[in-house]
Amino acid sequence: MFENEQIDEYKNLSDTELIHLYKNGDQTAFQQLAVRYIFIIRNKSSDLYNMGIESEDLIQEGLLGLHNAVRSFDENGGASFRTYASICIRNRLVSAVRTANADKN
């Protein structure tokens, strides 16, 4: 999905630098973060596969969780972005599964 889309000038930037760029309107910065975090999204999605949502839908939900993490991250909050993003991604996935299962019932 994103593996081949790394942009050379963004590869060496820190997550925090990419977040600042994205918050200032640079969409490519989010693409680079998605490249970095897609493995976490896939890993957490695979834990929830077979729970009512297709794998591609879970990945989309995970990307939305990453997007929410990028938009709301506060570097003064005490957690690393990786930790914060992992929690946001997981919460988004669990919420999507709960909603899908509630809709079925």
C-alpha positions, -999 to 999 in steps of 0.1 A, spaced: 0 0 0 24 27 12 58 8 12 70 22 -21 59 58 -15 87 69 8 99 104 -2 136 108 2 135 142 17 111 130 44 127 97 53 152 112 77 128 135 95 116 126 130 80 118 136 76 151 155 90 170 125 66 153 102 37 161 125 46 198 125 49 197 87 15 180 84 -2 204 108 12 232 86 -5 218 55 21 193 41 1 163 31 32 144 21 43 144 57 13 123 66 20 99 38 55 94 52 40 87 87 16 62 71 46 45 56 63 43 90 32 31 109 15 8 84 32 -22 100 16 -13 134 -18 -9 117 -15 -42 100 -3 -59 131 -31 -45 152 -57 -52 124 -46 -88 122 -54 -92 159 -90 -82 152 -95 -99 119 -125 -124 119 -143 -102 144 -168 -87 119 -148 -64 96 -129 -71 65 -91 -67 67 -90 -38 42 -117 -20 62 -97 -25 94 -66 -11 77 -86 20 67 -98 24 103 -63 21 115 -52 48 91 -80 70 105 -67 62 140 -32 73 129 -46 105 114 -64 113 147 -31 107 165 -12 130 143 -39 157 146 -41 155 184 -6 147 194 10 170 221 47 165 223 46 179 258 22 151 270 50 128 281 45 99 257 64 93 225 44 96 193 48 59 186 32 50 219 4 75 215 -2 65 179 -4 28 188 -30 35 214 -51 57 190 -49 31 163 -59 3 186 -88 23 201 -101 32 166 -99 -5 155 -117 -18 186 -144 9 182 -149 -1 146 -153 -37 155 -178 -29 183 -198 -7 160 -199 -34 132 -209 -61 156 -236 -38 172 -250 -31 137 -253 -68 130 -273 -74 161 
